[in-house]
Amino acid sequence: MSTSDLNLPELSSGDPGTSLMTPRASEPETMDLRDKVAADLKPVFDVPVSVQAVIGRTTIEVSNLLRLGPGSVLELDRRVGEAIDIYVNSRLVARGEVVVVDDRLGVTMTEIIKNSDG
């Protein structure tokens, strides 16, 4: 899907006044463009998406699955410290690391995956 499919302005044209990522000397123009893009995207802000942070996977037979209980350990296909996969609507979009924030688990994105086939 291209930006023209979404009726979004071309932001990679090389014009310093149109970059959303690196504001140039014309800060008010950049902020106006950000506000316009945000306003154009407002209809999709309330669309629910499913986000999954996958720490690993394994394959297990149903008979072994039924034997699992508290304290059971499943060996996953990832090593300690290896990046986890972040999926949005079943599509791989990023990789990240597990973090602890105020006694809760969270994920920080370390890499954005472009044009992934999931």
C-alpha positions in Angstrom: 0.0 0.0 0.0 1.5 3.3 -1.0 0.9 6.8 0.6 -1.2 7.7 -2.4 -3.6 4.9 -1.4 -4.2 6.6 1.9 -4.2 10.1 0.5 -1.2 11.1 2.6 1.3 13.8 1.6 4.6 12.7 0.2 7.0 13.1 3.1 10.2 11.9 1.5 10.4 14.4 -1.3 13.6 15.9 0.0 12.0 19.3 0.7 13.3 20.3 4.1 9.9 21.8 5.1 8.0 18.5 4.6 10.0 16.1 6.8 8.2 14.9 9.9 11.2 13.2 11.3 13.8 16.0 11.3 12.4 19.5 11.8 14.4 22.1 9.9 14.6 25.9 10.3 10.9 26.3 9.5 9.5 24.7 12.7 6.0 26.2 12.4 5.6 24.8 8.9 6.7 21.4 10.1 4.2 21.5 13.0 1.4 22.6 10.7 2.2 19.5 8.5 2.2 17.2 11.5 -1.2 18.6 12.6 -2.6 18.1 9.1 -1.4 14.5 8.9 -2.7 13.8 12.4 -6.1 15.3 11.4 -6.1 13.2 8.2 -5.5 10.1 10.2 -8.0 10.9 12.9 -10.7 8.5 11.5 -8.4 5.5 12.1 -7.3 6.5 15.7 -10.1 4.5 17.2 -9.7 1.3 15.0 -8.8 -1.5 17.4 -5.7 -3.6 16.5 -4.3 -6.8 18.1 -0.8 -6.4 19.4 1.3 -9.5 20.3 4.8 -9.6 21.8 6.0 -13.1 21.2 8.9 -14.2 23.4 9.2 -17.6 21.7 7.5 -20.6 20.3 7.5 -24.3 20.7 5.7 -27.4 19.3 4.1 -29.8 21.8 1.9 -32.9 21.5 -1.6 -32.6 22.9 -0.9 -35.4 25.4 2.0 -33.4 26.8 0.0 -30.2 26.7 -2.6 -31.8 28.9 0.0 -32.8 31.5 1.1 -29.2 32.0 0.4 -27.6 35.3 1.7 -24.9 37.7 5.5 -25.0 37.7 5.8 -26.7 34.3 8.6 -25.4 32.1 8.3 -25.1 28.3 11.5 -24.8 26.3 11.1 -22.0 23.7 13.0 -21.4 20.4 14.7 -18.2 21.7 17.7 -17.6 23.9 17.8 -15.3 26.9 18.4 -11.8 25.8 17.4 -12.4 22.2 15.0 -9.9 20.6 11.2 -10.7 20.8 8.9 -10.3 17.8 6.1 -7.7 17.9 3.1 -8.4 15.7 0.2 -6.0 14.9 -2.8 -7.8 13.4 -0.7 -11.0 12.9 1.9 -9.1 10.9 5.5 -8.8 12.1 6.2 -5.0 12.5 9.0 -4.8 15.0 11.5 -6.5 17.3 12.1 -5.5 20.8 13.2 -6.3 24.4 11.3 -7.1 27.5 11.5 -4.5 30.2 10.1 -4.1 33.7 8.2 -0.8 34.4 6.7 -0.4 37.9 6.5 -4.1 38.6 4.9 -4.8 35.2 6.3 -6.3 32.0 6.5 -4.2 29.0 8.3 -4.1 25.6 10.6 -1.6 24.1 10.9 -1.6 20.3 14.5 -1.8 19.1 13.9 -2.4 15.4 11.1 -1.6 13.1 10.5 -4.2 10.3 9.6 -2.6 7.0 7.7 -4.5 4.3 7.6 -7.7 6.3 5.8 -10.7 5.0 5.3 -11.9 8.6 
